[in-house]
Amino acid sequence: MNTYNSSSHTGFVPASILPPLPRNLHLGGVIQLGDHLRSTRGMYYHHGIYVGEGQVVHYAGDRTKDTTSASVRLGTLAEFADGRPVEVVPYGQSLPPMEVVLRARALLGEARYNLVLRNCEHLATLAKVGEPFSNQVREVLATAGAPLAAKMAAVFLAGGAALSLTGAASTMKSLATAGSLVGGGPLAGVAVTGAAVGAASLATLFLAYRDDPYATDLEREACSDARLSGWSTLFLGALGTTFLVACLGRGNGAAVVSSGLKSIGKAVGGGMAAGAIICTGAPLVAAAVSAKTTYKRSKKRRTPSGK
């Protein structure tokens, strides 16, 4: 019985012999049995697994209802594409095609859709490699990581009282405590706090650039470059903000730190605590931007077509 693909014993299906499709459905030359397909929806991609005979297993639901109506269904390529281009997601390694098809079909009827924890990409990767993950979710975390870290820095340093005397005292105490960890004072605390908060936040942000053993060599190398760039920028940024505080500060000891932070905070209409928040958040924002920029440039440089 040839259930999954009546067109080819090799698993490759020329687009020209698929069932009749709408003219606005765009497919690359051939697709393979068990391929992970994706189709753009503008701000995101819709994912599914090709199981042969022009059919795709994917999460689908009633557009007039909420996501609780979504379930894993068997649909045509035309339904999956919804009038948009379809492309194959590349993998460095994956399960055998027939096993991918069987895994995808075994998920039919599932109704556990969750935008973050169980979306259509989780379904496709689970069938393709046996491990559910979503690069789209990772990318969102990467984008959200910087502002979340800045908020974390504000809470840690200022306690919500950025301009009050209590806030200033709390800031200096926090910096002095952080600096003592490396045998220094408040000035050393600027660097320690910036690096610590940034590193903790980047641990989440870098989920988007983690080393994925199932990805292609090009993808893994680009992610490696992004991680290196991000960590290097974070380290240099922490040192840079410390140097800036020292240059702008006046007096001796703690007075150098307080006056330096006040000068930086004044640039945004705040005080010392605002300056401390900037010094803590700036290296992280720079690291996030650096990592993302390096990732894109690395992929473009290594792509033969240059696209």
VEXKOLLUM-809474 format. One record per residue (C-alpha): residue in three letters; x, y, z. Coordinates in steps of 0.25 Angstrom, whole numbers, plus 5000, padded with zeros to 4 digits. Each point is the difference from the previous one (the first is absolute). Layout:
N
alaXYZ/...
***
This chain:
307
met500050005000/asn500650134996/thr499350105010/tyr501050115001/asn500550034986/ser499449944987/ser500950094991/ser501449955004/his500749885006/thr501250095004/gly499250105008/phe500250124990/val498850064994/pro500150094988/ala499150125002/ser499549984986/ile499349875003/leu499350045013/pro498550015000/pro499550134993/leu500350125009/pro499650154999/arg500950084991/asn500450095012/leu500649885007/his501550014998/leu500949875003/gly501549984998/gly500349894989/val499849885009/ile499649965014/gln500449885007/leu499149905008/gly500150045015/asp500550144997/his499850115010/leu499250114992/arg499850145004/ser499150114994/thr500150155003/arg498950075007/gly500750145000/met500450015014/tyr500249855003/tyr500149874992/his499049895000/his500649865001/gly499749864996/ile500549864996/tyr499849954985/val499449865001/gly499949974985/glu498950014990/gly499950155001/gln499650005015/val500650065012/val499849985015/his499950135007/tyr499350075011/ala498750074994/gly498850065006/asp498850084998/arg500450154997/thr498750055006/lys500349935014/asp501250015009/thr501249915001/thr499249895008/ser499449964987/ala501449964994/ser500349864998/val501049924992/arg499449974987/leu500349944986/gly499850104989/thr500450034986/leu501250084996/ala499150114995/glu499350005014/phe501350015007/ala500650114991/asp498750085000/gly500550074987/arg501450035005/pro501449944996/val500449875006/glu501549965004/val500749895006/val500750025013/pro501449954999/tyr500649905010/gly501449955003/gln499549875005/ser498649945002/leu499249875002/pro499849914987/pro498850064991/met499149895003/glu500250015015/val499750154999/val498749974992/leu499549895010/arg500450105012/ala499250114993/arg498849914998/ala500049955014/leu499850145005/leu498750024992/gly498850045008/glu500950075011/ala499450125006/arg501150065009/tyr500350134992/asn500850105008/leu500650124994/val501349995008/leu500149855005/arg499249924989/asn499950084986/cys500049954986/glu501650005000/his500149925012/leu499149894993/ala500950004988/thr501349995007/leu499549895009/ala499649924988/lys501350044993/val501149975011/gly499249955012/glu500250135008/pro499050115000/phe500550144999/ser499750134993/asn501050104994/gln498950104999/val499850005015/arg501550015002/glu500150124991/val498950075008/leu500849975013/ala501250064993/thr499250134996/ala499450015014/gly501249975008/ala500650145000/pro498950085005/leu499749895011/ala501450015004/ala499950155001/lys498849995009/met500749905009/ala501250095001/ala499050125005/val499449915010/phe501349955005/leu500750135001/ala499050115003/gly498849925006/gly499150094992/ala500550135007/ala500950054990/leu500050155004/ser499949995015/leu501050005011/thr499649865004/gly500249964986/ala501450064999/ala500449935013/ser499549874995/thr500750014987/met501450035007/lys499849895010/ser499649904989/leu501350044992/ala500949995012/thr499549865003/ala500249964985/gly501450065000/ser500449935013/leu499849874993/val501350034992/gly500750075011/gly499650144995/gly499050115003/pro498850074994/leu500850034987/ala500349854998/gly498649975004/val499550084987/ala500849904991/val499649875009/thr498550045000/gly500050034985/ala500749874997/ala499149925009/val498750054997/gly500449994985/ala500549865001/ala498749955007/ser499150074990/leu500949954988/ala499849865004/thr498650014996/leu500250094988/phe501149914994/leu498949894999/ala499850054987/tyr501549974996/arg500349875008/asp500749894993/asp499049914993/pro500549874996/tyr498949984990/ala500350134993/thr500850024987/asp501550035001/leu499750144995/glu499050025011/arg500949955011/glu501150084996/ala499250134999/cys499549975014/ser501449985006/asp500450134994/ala498850075006/arg500349945014/leu501550044999/ser499650144996/gly498950025011/trp500949955011/ser501250094995/thr499150124999/leu499549985014/phe501349995006/leu500650124993/gly498750085003/ala500149975015/leu501550054999/gly499650124992/thr498950055009/thr500949995012/phe501150084993/leu498950104996/val499550025015/ala501550025004/cys500250104989/leu498850085004/gly500149995015/arg500650105009/gly500649985014/asn500649885006/gly499449865003/ala498549995000/ala499950144996/val500649974987/val498949904997/ser498950085005/ser500350124992/gly500449924988/leu498649935001/lys499350135002/ser500750064987/ile499549884992/gly498650005006/lys499950154997/ala500049974985/val498649935002/gly499550105010/gly500349915012/gly501049995011/met501049905005/ala499149885001/ala499550034985/gly501550004996/ala500249875007/ile498949944992/ile500650054987/cys501349955004/thr499449865003/gly499149994988/ala500850064989/pro501049894999/leu498949904999/val499350084989/ala501350014992/ala500249855002/ala498649974995/val500250094988/ser501449954997/ala499649855001/lys498850024990/thr500850084990/thr501149905000/tyr499149894998/lys499350064988/arg501450044994/ser500649865003/lys498849934992/lys500150104989/arg501549984999/arg500049855000/thr498849994990/pro500549964986/ser498950094993/gly500450125010/lys498550015003/
***
